[in-house]
């Protein structure tokens, strides 16, 4: 029986690892991706101790070449990436009049373009097998922009649009694309606990009846 694989780009002790854990508890092989190898080794060991098959790859989402190489390596080793979770963003504040255009563009690579790059690496395999899923971590700023967080607001809106356009292009190929718009600070209270939000991602994956959930 084929064991499904989820790749979580943006692994971390907050939401990323909880998404990975939720899918791992439901029979998925988990591949964690982030920049720091020491942390990735630690997270992978924690997953394995919990009985979840896990592996890791270093990735820098500011570099599309890094994203492509990491996902090529994963697919060479494990086959099709059944679920891709893109869970990374540059969460810095800044008013629009004080934000350098070059900085806005630089952050866009991590916040949006890297997500498209990652999706493009897994889509061909998903199309070939006739099934797949891509999940983006969005934000409430996509719907309710705030001047103090201009780049996050602009980029979460762009990421939301990317999810919609990918979904419409790929739905007839059996690929589901969804986004969770998180309106609060992850971990700030019980409602925004990472484990609670991870349940929402798994719900989207299983039910596939909405392109987005605003949480």
Residue pairs with C-beta under 8 A, 6 or more apart in sequence:
3 27
3 28
3 29
3 53
4 27
4 28
4 29
4 82
4 83
5 28
5 29
5 30
5 31
5 74
5 78
5 79
5 80
5 81
5 82
5 83
6 19
6 20
6 23
6 24
6 28
6 29
6 30
6 31
6 81
6 82
6 83
6 84
6 85
7 31
7 33
7 71
7 74
7 81
7 83
7 84
7 85
7 118
7 122
8 16
8 17
8 19
8 20
8 30
8 31
8 32
8 33
8 85
8 87
9 33
9 34
9 59
9 61
9 67
9 84
9 85
9 86
9 87
9 88
9 114
9 115
9 118
10 16
10 33
10 34
10 61
10 85
10 86
10 87
10 88
10 89
10 137
11 17
11 20
11 32
11 33
11 34
11 39
11 40
11 43
11 56
11 87
12 34
12 39
12 43
13 43
14 186
14 187
14 194
15 87
15 137
15 186
15 194
15 197
15 198
16 32
16 34
16 85
16 87
17 32
17 43
17 46
17 47
17 194
18 194
18 195
18 197
18 198
19 85
19 87
19 135
19 198
19 201
19 202
20 30
20 32
20 43
20 47
20 52
20 54
20 85
21 30
21 47
21 50
21 52
21 198
22 195
22 198
22 199
22 201
22 202
23 30
23 83
23 202
23 205
24 30
24 47
24 50
24 52
24 53
24 54
25 50
25 52
26 202
28 52
28 82
28 83
29 53
29 54
29 55
29 78
30 47
30 52
30 53
30 54
30 55
31 54
31 55
31 56
31 57
31 74
31 78
31 81
32 40
32 43
32 44
32 47
32 54
32 55
32 56
32 57
33 40
33 56
33 57
33 58
33 59
33 70
34 40
34 56
34 58
34 59
35 58
35 59
35 60
36 58
37 56
37 58
40 56
40 57
40 58
41 56
43 54
43 56
44 54
44 55
44 56
47 53
47 54
48 54
55 74
55 77
55 78
57 70
57 73
57 74
58 66
58 70
59 66
59 67
59 70
60 66
60 67
61 67
61 88
61 109
61 110
61 114
62 106
62 109
62 110
62 114
64 109
64 113
64 114
64 117
67 114
67 117
67 118
67 121
68 117
68 121
71 81
71 118
71 121
71 122
72 121
74 81
75 81
75 121
75 122
75 125
79 125
80 122
80 125
80 126
80 128
80 129
80 132
81 121
81 122
81 125
81 126
81 132
82 126
82 131
82 132
82 133
83 132
83 133
83 134
83 135
83 205
84 118
84 119
84 122
84 132
84 133
84 134
84 135
85 135
85 137
85 201
86 114
86 115
86 118
86 119
86 134
86 135
86 136
86 137
87 137
88 110
88 111
88 114
88 137
89 110
89 111
89 137
89 139
89 152
89 155
89 156
90 107
90 110
90 111
90 151
90 152
91 152
92 107
92 151
92 152
93 148
93 149
94 103
94 148
94 149
94 150
94 151
95 147
95 148
95 150
96 147
96 150
99 150
99 151
103 151
104 150
104 151
104 154
107 151
107 155
108 151
108 155
108 158
111 151
111 152
111 155
111 156
111 158
111 159
112 155
112 158
112 159
112 162
115 136
115 159
115 162
116 162
119 134
119 166
119 177
122 132
122 134
123 132
123 134
123 170
123 175
125 132
126 132
126 133
126 173
126 174
126 175
127 170
127 173
127 174
127 175
130 173
130 174
131 174
131 175
132 174
132 175
132 176
133 175
133 176
133 177
133 178
133 205
133 208
134 163
134 166
134 175
134 176
134 177
134 178
135 177
135 178
135 179
135 180
135 201
135 204
135 205
136 159
136 160
136 162
136 163
136 177
136 178
136 179
136 180
137 179
137 180
137 182
138 156
138 159
138 160
138 163
138 179
138 180
138 181
138 182
138 212
139 152
139 156
139 181
139 182
139 183
140 156
140 181
140 182
140 183
140 184
140 214
141 149
141 152
141 153
141 156
141 157
142 153
142 156
142 157
142 159
142 160
142 181
143 157
143 160
143 181
143 214
144 183
145 153
145 154
145 157
146 153
156 181
159 179
160 179
160 181
160 212
163 177
163 178
163 179
163 211
163 212
164 211
164 212
166 177
167 176
167 177
167 178
167 211
170 176
170 177
171 177
176 204
176 205
176 208
177 211
178 204
178 205
178 208
178 210
178 211
178 212
178 213
179 211
179 212
179 213
180 197
180 200
180 201
180 204
180 212
180 213
180 214
180 215
181 212
181 213
181 214
181 215
182 192
182 197
182 215
183 214
183 215
184 191
184 192
185 192
186 192
186 194
186 197
187 193
187 194
190 196
197 215
200 213
200 215
203 213
204 210
204 213
